[in-house]
Amino acid sequence: MAEESRKGVDWLDVAWLLFLAGLAILPPVREVHKQLTLLAIGVVQIFEGRLIARLPKSGRTYTVLLKLLLGTLLLAHTGGPAINSSYYPIYYLPVVTAAVYFGPRTTLLWTLLTSALYCSYLYPALQEYELTTVGVTELAIRILFFFLAALVVNRFAVENRRQTSLYQRLAEQLADTNRQLRQAQAEARRSERLAALGQLSAGLAHEIRNPLGVIKGSAEMLHQKLDASNPLASELAGYISSEVNRLSVLVSRFLDFARPLRTETRPQSVTDLLDRALKSVAEQWQGGTVTVEYAYQEDLPLLPLDEDLCEQAFINLVQNAYEAMGSQGGTLRVDVAAANMNGRRGVEVRLKDSGPGIPADLREQIFNPFVTTKSTGVGLGLSIVSKIVDEHKGSIRLESAPQQGACFVLFFPAEEPAATQEGARASA
């Protein structure tokens, strides 16, 4: 019945067989039915774990029932009147087994059935013998000990199961806490890298922007002066001007990434901002047909959001989804629903596209600067999105898609209740 005995034949099974063998060599020795019954009890005991593993729902019931029937049969072949058999303690086997596997009420029912079967031998004995006061007392003592053994073992088994369940819950909570700690450490390291890189990017961007302005102005003047006299030089000056514009856009993105965000939040509907971003990207898209599937929960709470920054974050994510699906087009699934995260109430936004997805080796780094899956990308878009979400005390993660595509999950916390805010100000 111990957990280790269910894995196969071990020393405990051997001990059971030796115990039953000892009963087999005791009187009555030449009773074949007794020997076969003891052998059957040994087989049931050894294969008990396998039976329960194969039949998780009914295996325990079959095990107790088999032991009960075999015990009843053993008594029938080991006594004059069976109720006087010295082998009556064999009934402790089904009683204790039921106490280990079942709850208190079911254990009492099994014990009651065992007592009833034992008392059933009283009727044929009364046909030949007279029931004395001593006999009644002895019978009552034996039955009461059945219930006593059942209650003691069941109490121990129930407490053991309770402690095991408690340890399992604690282990799950510890694993979840460790996972959250690792996630928080990763986010902290990423924030530190972003802060250092932001300072570096800001300095470089300012230093680069001034020369770019001089180059652009000079190229435009050359283009105007040489437009008629030297077409080739004028064309080259135009190339310089256009490339400088590209560099200027790149520098602007560096500055957007490096510049400290100043959020001006007010209660906003996250679905309204999302709809505007979807419409803006769809109007400018020139690739394949993209079908947008909406699943918005009704009566969502208003969130403290910066309108421009959140719309920019949504545009970046939607634009990435469209570009991932490319000329073949596809489906963009947008889910918005109320959610709770780490005890905070808020709204969860899920954006899932049907594109090729994010390679496994980039999933852990996708929010880091200069990490991109695009051949022409710089790798700052998702970093900026992550920075915007962090400024709103929210979270963003890349969720593994079951088949294909990428699924970004954003969580924005709702505004704290006024009572909580007043309590925090009072404590400050």
Phi, psi and omega in degrees: 000340175292158183300322183289336181285348182275354184274347182150192180284122177223193185297329180291323175296320178298319178298320177299315181296322178294320178298313179293325177296323176298320176294327183292329183270000176268157181299148354282129187277322186270017178271102184297321181297325177296314182296317180294322179294317177298321178297319179295321177298319178297319179296315179299319182295319183289320184264013180300314181297320180292322179296317180291323178293325181281326180237079186300327185275317186252353184299322181294320179295316179298321181297311180296319181295318178297315180296324179293315180293318179293323176296319177297319179293323180296317180297327182294339184244016182227018179208161174295277157281133187300332183291343178264006182298137177289350182269012182302333178298351177299338178291344175295334182296306177293327180296312180292321178299316178297321180295328180286321190266336189242173177279178184302314184294314179295323178298318178295324178294317178296319179294321177296319177296318178299316180297322179295318178296321180294318180290341179297336178284352180290326184296308179295331179292325181290345177289336183242334185237162178258136181277116181264172178295323177295321179295318178297317179298316180297318179296317180296319180297316181297316181293319179296325177292330173302311181291323179297314178297319180297316182292319181295312181293320181295321178298317178297316182294318179296317179295322178296318178294322179296317179294320178297317178297320179297316179296322179295317179295319178296320179296320178294318178295321179294318178296319179293320178296318178297321179295316179295323179294316178297321178295318179295320178295319179296318179294323178294317178297320179294320178297320178296317178296319180295321180295314180294318180291327178297317178297317179296316181296321180298316179296315180295319182297317179295321180290328182279327187296320181298310176299326179297322178297320178294316180298316181297315180297319179294318181296320180292322177295317177298319180297320180290318185285327185259009186304318183261322187284326183219087184301321182296313179296324178295320179294318178297322177296324177295320176299317179300316182296317181292321178292326176295323177298320177297316178296324180295320176297318179298317179297322178298322178292321175302316181293321177299321180290320186277333186290132176300133181281137176244097184277135174241091187271149171207159183304124183227155171269117184295330180290327178295315178296321180293319179297320179295320179294317179298318180294319181297315181291319182296323181293331182264352185285135181237013180268211181291168182289128179244124177263126181258123177256126183255140172217084183258127174287143181279160176057044176285145180287152173287145184242148175284098185233151169273117188302309185292316183293317180292322177295321177297318179297315179296320179298317179300315181292316180294319178299318177299319180296314179300314182293329178294323179282334170062212185290340179281342182072191181162207184234134175245116181261127182239115179244133177228126182207156174293147183205167175232137179219122179052041178080005180253138177270141181187207183230137179251133179243128180240126178241112183236124178253170180254027179282194183287348179086181181260129178304147184300326183285352180252354186298322182283344185245005192296336180266001176281151178297148175066018173254119184211155175258000181268144179289335181248006183276160178262331179092029179249346185300307182290331176296319178293319177300314179299321179294320179295316180295319178299321180296336177267013180061028180256199180212155177220140179213157175261121182259138180293127178277143183295328182238295181211172179089176177240144180231113178260131183242121180246141176234125176244122180287148177283163180293141180294147178300152183300324181296321179294318181295319179294324178294322179294321179292323180293319179291331178289000000 
